[in-house]
Each structure stands twice: as structure tokens, then as C-alpha cells.
């Protein structure tokens, strides 16, 4: 277990059982969501790259206008 996750679990132990269950459900939902994405991409090799290329196209073609919030 990572140090950060271990710290989060220690803090969660201080909460009520209901709050612990809510946090656990959020974590479990995130894991399930990640697994669904991985399965979807595994069924369609190259899909992730295709989606990334489609997302980058407006930037390359000059159609995207920056928001002025800085650079990532």
C-alpha cells in the first residue's frame, strides 16, 4: 500500500462507520470505473490513441482558442 493511501486509511479509521462506508464506496466505484475503461480499451486496440488524436486535432488545426488560464 502506498504511503498516501495508508495515511488516508488511518484518517478514515477515525470516522464513523457510516462515513467509512461512504469513503469505501467511493474508492470501490473508482476502481470499478477504471476496470471498465481498461476492459473497453482492451476490446478495441488503438482506441485510446484514436481518441487522443481526435482530441488534439482542434489544437493542431488552430480551431482551439486558449482560455488564458496558463499552460499545463
N, C-alpha and C positions, 0 to 999 in steps of 0.2 A: 504494500500500500504506500502511496506517495506520502510525503510529509504533510502536504497541504490537506489531503483527504483525511489523513489520520487526525489532524488538528480539527477539521470540520466535524468528524465523528465525536471527538472529545467534547466539543462545544454542544453538539446535538444531544449528547447524553445528559446534559444539564437541563434540557427542556422537558416539558410534559410528554407523556406517551402520545397524546394526540398530535402535538407538534412534531414529534419524532416520526410518527407515521406519515404526516404530510410531507416532510422532507424526504423520507424514504420513497414515497410515491413519485415525487418529482424526479429523483435520481433514477428510479426504475423506468419511468416514462422516457427519460432522455436516452437511456441505454437501449430501450426497445426501438425508439425512433432512429437511433444511429444504426442499429442492426437492420431495420427496414431499408434505410438508404443503401447500406452496403449490399444487401441482397438485390435491390433493384439495379444497382450499377453492375453487379456480378452477372446478372441476366443479360445485360446489354453492354458488352465490352466496347470501350471507346465512347460511351455515352457522356461520361463526365467531361472528357476532353471536348466533345462536340458542344456541350452546354457552355463550357468556359469560353470557347471560341465565339459562340453566338453572343455571349455577354460582353466580350471585348470588342466586337465589331463596331458598335456605335462610337466607341472611343477612337478606334483606328480611322474611321471614316470622317471624324470631325463632327458627328451629329450630337455627341455628348458635350454638354457645357458644364464646366465645374461650378460648384456651389460657393466657392470662396472660403471653405472651411479648412483649407490647408491640404497638405499632401499626406498620404498614408505611407 
